[in-house]
Amino acid sequence: MHRLQMLHFSKAVVEAKEKKQAIVALESTIISHGMPYPKNVETALEVEQAVRSKGAVPATIALMNGQIKVGLLREEIVALGKAGLSAAKVSRRDIPFILQQKKYGATTVAATMIIADWAGIRIFATGGIGGVHRQATQTLDISTDLQELANTKVAVVSAGAKAILDLPLTLEYLETFGIPIIGYQTKEFPAFYTRESGLQVDYQLDTPKAIAETLTLKWQLGLKGGVLIANPVPAAHACPKSYIDDIIECALKESIEQGIKGKAVTPFLLSRIEQLSEGASLVSNIQLVLNNARLAAEVAVAMNE
């Protein structure tokens, strides 16, 4: 069976493809691993609605019961939200195993990019990408997201990279593999919870149309790989940089002391940061994802014009 025959499109996504409407891919790790039930389900449905509000069709991606789902039904989002951490966190290497075992699999940025590419969806909205972890010089902990951006033909709208990472090394890695970073209405690379990082993007573009035209040119030229579209968290919901930096340092120290490694690191840190910030980080997280979904939809619509 060809992989395209293994994709199960929702009715809404099938109709959007037939009508050549703009489609935005959405990940599912945020549902299972990003926050507790029922907040995860509420947020996922709000993100889908944010995409619709700008004229595009959302396609939340996940693995369920041996099927690659491109576009989840409401009841499937609820089921994944209730499954929570018991759902597998799926990256590139995990896809065939979770399909064979017919388990619930929540797709990371990397896995979502792969499946979106198979489905012919070029725009993907997430919260923040993975990257080079702090202590990576000792642990070699580098997210698969970066290699996927280097090789997969999907543009990712995010609020930069997760602030728990080594951002300077993450940008160096992106540069090494020729992955362009577009700052939407900003010259500064955003740092997830905050708009400031002290680091620069490659190019500032100020309209969805300009971004859409650039993406079209890149792929028409045959340049492989994706693009990172860095969209700062709305100012009204941003955390002060010094405040969130102190909390992140505290959470990182605790993760090292407790020997937390691998896939468990990011969920632990995000949960601990939420606790230490008394929920402020969660508010920022939700608002930045909604903001990214709206921009992704605007870019997708512009690419269709």
For each residue, the residues with C-beta under 8 A, 3 or more apart:
1: 5 6
2: 5 6
3: 6 7 118
4: 7 118
5: 1 2
6: 1 2 3 67 68 99
7: 3 4 68 70 115 118 119
8: 67 68 69 70
9: 13 14 17 59 70 71 119
10: 13 14 59 69 70 71 72 73
11: 14 15 71
12: 15 16 57 71
13: 9 10 16 17 23 57 59 70 71 119
14: 9 10 11 17 18
15: 11 12 18 19 21 57
16: 12 13 19 21 22 23 57
17: 9 13 14 20 21 23 120
18: 14 15
19: 15 16
20: 17 304
21: 15 16 17 56 57 304
22: 16 55 56 57 123 297 300 301 303 304
23: 13 16 17 56 57 58 59 121 123 300
24: 51 56 57 58 59 121 123 124 125 293 296 297 300
25: 59 60 61 70 112 113 115 116 119 121 123 124 125 154
26: 44 47 48 51 58 59 60 61 112 124 125 126 293
27: 30 60 61 106 107 108 109 111 112 124 126
28: 31 32 44 60 61 62 72 80 106 107 112
29: 32 33 34 89 90 106 107 108 109
30: 27 33 34 35 40 43 44 47 126 127 289
31: 28 34 40 41 43 44 60 62 77 80 81 106
32: 28 29 40 80 81 83 84 85 87 89 104 106
33: 29 30 84 85 87 89 106 266 267
34: 29 30 31 40 43 127 270 285
35: 30 39 40 43 274 282 285 286
36: 39 40 84
37: 40 41 81 82 84
38: 41 42 81
39: 35 36 42 43 282
40: 30 31 32 34 35 36 37 43 44 81 84
41: 31 37 38 44 45 77 78 81 82
42: 38 39 45 46
43: 30 31 34 35 39 40 46 47 286 289
44: 26 28 30 31 40 41 47 48 60 77 81
45: 41 42 48 49 74 77
46: 42 43 49 50 286 290
47: 26 30 43 44 50 51 58 125 289 290 293
48: 26 44 45 51 52 58 60 293
49: 45 46 52 53
50: 46 47 53 54 290 293 294 297
51: 24 26 47 48 54 56 57 58 125 293 294 296 297
52: 48 49 55 56 57 58 297
53: 49 50 294 297
54: 50 51 294 297 298 301
55: 22 52 297 298 301
56: 21 22 23 24 51 52 123 296 297 300 301
57: 12 13 15 16 21 22 23 24 51 52 71
58: 23 24 26 47 48 51 52 71 293
59: 9 10 13 23 24 25 26 70 71 116 119 121
60: 25 26 27 28 31 44 48 69 71 72 77
61: 25 26 27 28 68 69 70 71 72 107 111 112 115 116
62: 28 31 69 72 76 80 104 105 106 107
63: 66 67 68 69 88 90 95 98 99 103 104 105 107
64: 67 69 76 79 80 104 105
65: 102 104
66: 63 99 100 102
67: 6 8 63 64 99
68: 6 7 8 61 63 95 99 115 118
69: 8 10 60 61 62 63 64 72 76
70: 7 8 9 10 13 25 59 61 115 116 119 121
71: 9 10 11 12 13 57 58 59 60 61
72: 10 28 60 61 62 69 76 77 80
73: 10 76 77
74: 45 77 78
75: 78 79
76: 62 64 69 72 73 79 80
77: 31 41 44 45 60 72 73 74 80 81
78: 41 74 75 81 82
79: 64 75 76 82 83 104
80: 28 31 32 62 64 72 76 77 83 87 104 106
81: 31 32 37 38 40 41 44 77 78 84
82: 37 41 78 79
83: 32 79 80 86 87 104
84: 32 33 36 37 40 81 87
85: 32 33 267
86: 83 104
87: 32 33 80 83 84 103 104 105 106
88: 63 94 98 103 104 105 106
89: 29 32 33 94 105 106 108 263
90: 29 63 94 95 98 105 106 107 108 111
91: 94 108 110 111 144
92: 95 110 111 114 144 148
93: 97 144
94: 88 89 90 91 97 98 105 111
95: 63 68 90 92 98 99 105 111 114
96: 99 100
97: 93 94 100 101
98: 63 88 90 94 95 101 103 105
99: 6 63 66 67 68 95 96 102 105
100: 66 96 97
101: 97 98
102: 65 66 99
103: 63 87 88 98
104: 32 62 63 64 65 79 80 83 86 87 88
105: 62 63 64 87 88 89 90 94 95 98 99 111
106: 27 28 29 31 32 33 62 80 87 88 89 90
107: 27 28 29 61 62 63 90 111 112 115
108: 27 29 89 90 91 111 112 130 144 145
109: 27 29 112 113 124 126 129 130 143 145 148 156 158
110: 91 92 113 114 130 143 144 145 147 148
111: 27 61 90 91 92 94 95 105 107 108 114 115
112: 25 26 27 28 61 107 108 109 115 116 124 126
113: 25 109 110 116 117 124 145 148 149 152 154 156 226
114: 92 95 110 111 117 118 148 152
115: 7 25 61 68 70 107 111 112 118 119
116: 25 59 61 70 112 113 119 121 122 124 154
117: 113 114 120 121 152 153 154
118: 3 4 7 68 114 115
119: 7 9 13 25 59 70 115 116
120: 17 117
121: 23 24 25 59 70 116 117 124 154
122: 116 153 154 155 215 219 300 303
123: 22 23 24 25 56 154 155 157 296 297 299 300 303
124: 24 25 26 27 109 112 113 116 121 154 155 156 157 296
125: 24 25 26 47 51 156 157 158 289 292 293 295 296 297
126: 26 27 30 109 112 129 156 157 158 289 292
127: 30 34 158 159 162 192 285 288 289 292
128: 158 159 160 161 162 163 192 288
129: 109 126 143 145 146 149 156 158 160 161 162 228
130: 108 109 110 143 144 145 146 161 162 165 266
131: 142 143 145 146 161 162 165 166 167 169 170 173
132: 136 141 142 143 146 165 166 169 170 172 173
133: 136 139 141 142 143 164 165 166 265
134: 164 165 166 252
135: 138 139 141 256
136: 132 133 139 140 141 142 166 169
137:
138: 135
139: 133 135 136 261
140: 136
141: 132 133 135 136 261 262 265
142: 131 132 133 136 146 173
143: 109 110 129 130 131 132 133 146 165
144: 91 92 93 108 110 130 147 148
145: 108 109 110 113 129 130 131 148 149
146: 129 130 131 132 142 143 149 150 170 173 174 177 179
147: 110 144 150 151 177
148: 92 109 110 113 114 144 145 151 152 226
149: 113 129 145 146 152 156 174 177 179 225 226 227 228
150: 146 147 177 178 179 224 225 226
151: 147 148 224 225
152: 113 114 117 148 149 225 226
153: 117 122 219 224 225 226
154: 25 113 116 117 121 122 123 124 226
155: 122 123 124 211 215 226 227 228 229 299
156: 109 113 124 125 126 129 149 226 227 228 229
157: 123 124 125 126 229 231 292 293 295 296 299
158: 109 125 126 127 128 129 161 228 229 230 231 292
159: 127 128 190 192 230 231 232 233 288 291 292
160: 128 129 163 167 189 190 191 192 197 230 232
161: 128 129 130 131 158 165 167 170 191 192
162: 127 128 129 130 131 165 192 266 270
163: 128 160 167 191 192 193 194 244 245 248
164: 133 134 248 251 252 265 266 269 270 273
165: 130 131 132 133 134 143 161 162 170
166: 131 132 133 134 136 169 170
167: 131 160 161 163 170 171 189 191 197 199
168: 171 172 199
169: 131 132 136 166 172 173
170: 131 132 146 161 165 166 167 173 174
171: 167 168 174 175 181 189 199
172: 132 168 169 175 176
173: 131 132 142 146 169 170 176 177
174: 146 149 170 171 177 179 181 228
175: 171 172 178 179
176: 172 173
177: 146 147 149 150 173 174 225
178: 150 175 225
179: 146 149 150 174 175 225 226 227 228
180: 202 203 218 227 228
181: 171 174 189 201 202 203 227 228 230
182: 201 202 203 204 205 211 214 227 228 229 230
183: 186 187 188 189 190 201 202 203 204 205 230
184: 204 205 206 211 229 230 231 232 295
185: 204 206 232
186: 183 190 195 201 204 230 232
187: 183 200 201 204
188: 183 195 196 197 198 199 200 201 232
189: 160 167 171 181 183 197 199 200 201 230
190: 159 160 183 186 194 195 196 197 230 231 232 233
191: 160 161 163 167 194 195 196 197 241
192: 127 128 159 160 161 162 163 233 284 285 288
193: 163 233 238 239 244 281 284 285 288
194: 163 190 191 197 233 238 239 240 241 244
195: 186 188 190 191 232 233 235 238
196: 188 190 191 241
197: 160 167 188 189 190 191 194
198: 188
199: 167 168 171 188 189
200: 187 188 189
201: 181 182 183 186 187 188 189 204 230
202: 180 181 182 183
203: 180 181 182 183 214
204: 182 183 184 185 186 187 201
205: 182 183 184 210 211 214
206: 184 185 210
207: 210 211
208: 211 212 295 298 299 301 302
209: 212 213 302 305
210: 205 206 207 213 214
211: 155 182 184 205 207 208 214 215 229 299 302
212: 208 209 215 216 299 300 302 303 305
213: 209 210 216 217 302
214: 182 203 205 210 211 217 218 227
215: 122 155 211 212 218 219 227 299 303
216: 212 213 219 220 303
217: 213 214 220 221
218: 180 214 215 221 223 227
219: 122 153 215 216 222 223
220: 216 217
221: 217 218
222: 219
223: 218 219
224: 150 151 153
225: 149 150 151 152 153 177 178 179
226: 113 148 149 150 152 153 154 155 156 179
227: 149 155 156 179 180 181 182 214 215 218
228: 129 149 155 156 158 174 179 180 181 182
229: 155 156 157 158 182 184 211 295 296 299
230: 158 159 160 181 182 183 184 186 189 190 201
231: 157 158 159 184 190 288 291 292 295
232: 159 160 184 185 186 188 190 195 235 238
233: 159 190 192 193 194 195 237 238 284 287 288 291
234: 237 238 287 288 291
235: 195 232 238
236: 287
237: 233 234 283 284 287 288
238: 193 194 195 232 233 234 235 284
239: 193 194 243 244 277 280 281 284
240: 194 243 244
241: 191 194 196 244 245
242: 245 246
243: 239 240 246 247 277
244: 163 193 194 239 240 241 247 248 273 277 281
245: 163 241 242 248 249
246: 242 243 249 250
247: 243 244 250 251 273 276 277 281
248: 163 164 244 245 251 252 269 273
249: 245 246 252 253
250: 246 247 253 254 272 276
251: 164 247 248 254 255 268 269 272 273 276
252: 134 164 248 249 255 256 269
253: 249 250 256 257
254: 250 251 257 258 272
255: 251 252 258 260 265 268 269 272
256: 135 252 253 259 260
257: 253 254
258: 254 255 268
259: 256
260: 255 256 264 265 268
261: 139 141 264 265
262: 141 265
263: 89 266 267
264: 260 261 267 268
265: 133 141 164 255 260 261 262 268 269
266: 33 130 162 164 263 269 270
267: 33 85 263 264 270 271
268: 251 255 258 260 264 265 271 272
269: 164 248 251 252 255 265 266 272 273
270: 34 162 164 266 267 273 274 281 285
271: 267 268 274 275
272: 250 251 254 255 268 269 275 276
273: 164 244 247 248 251 269 270 276 277 281
274: 35 270 271 277 279 281 282
275: 271 272 278
276: 247 250 251 272 273
277: 239 243 244 247 273 274 280 281 282
278: 275
279: 274 282 283
280: 239 277 283 284
281: 193 239 244 247 270 273 274 277 284 285
282: 35 39 274 277 279 285 286
283: 237 279 280 286 287
284: 192 193 233 237 238 239 280 281 287 288
285: 34 35 127 192 193 270 281 282 288 289
286: 35 43 46 282 283 289 290
287: 233 234 236 237 283 284 290 291
288: 127 128 159 192 193 231 233 234 237 284 285 291 292
289: 30 43 47 125 126 127 285 286 292 293
290: 46 47 50 286 287 293 294
291: 159 231 233 234 287 288 294 295
292: 125 126 127 157 158 159 231 288 289 295 296
293: 24 26 47 48 50 51 58 125 157 289 290 296 297
294: 50 51 53 54 290 291 297 298
295: 125 157 184 208 229 231 291 292 298 299
296: 24 51 56 123 124 125 157 229 292 293 299 300
297: 22 24 50 51 52 53 54 55 56 123 125 293 294 300 301
298: 54 55 208 294 295 301 302
299: 123 155 157 208 211 212 215 229 295 296 302 303
300: 22 23 24 56 122 123 212 296 297 303 304
301: 22 54 55 56 208 297 298 304 305
302: 208 209 211 212 213 298 299 305
303: 22 122 123 212 215 216 299 300
304: 20 21 22 300 301
305: 209 212 301 302
